[in-house]
Amino acid sequence: MQQEQYIKLLIREIRQETNEVRLFYFDESSAKNIHFKAGQYLTLIFEDGEKESRRSYSIASSPVMMEPLYIGIKRIPIGNFSRILFDYAKPGDILRTPGAAGVFTLPDDINS
C-alpha cells in the first residue's frame, strides 16, 4: 500500500439531507487537486490493519457552478463503510482517495 499516492480530503462539514442521506463537504484546500466532471465519483480508501478496501461514492457537487467538492452518502443498514461514515465521521476527519474517476460524463460540448 502506497499511501503517499492518495489525496487526503479534510471533511469541512456534514449536512443532514434526509434521515438516510448526509452530504460530506470537503475543505477546499484539501480538494484543490481533484478535478472532476459531472457524473464522476470518488473512491475512498479504508484500511483495516493490512487489508485495504475501497468504496465509491458519487460526486454530488457541480463543477460548472464552482461548488465545493462534496459527496452524498446514504446509510445502508448492511453497508460496512456507509454506516461507519454516516454514524462516526465528523468535521476534521480525513478521508483518502486516488481522485475522481468514471467515464459516464457529459461531453465537453453538449451541443455537438
Summary of the structure (lengths in Angstrom):
residues: 112
radius of gyration: 14.3
end to end distance: 42.4
largest distance: 49.3
contacts: 268
relative contact order: 0.29
helix: 14%
strand: 39%
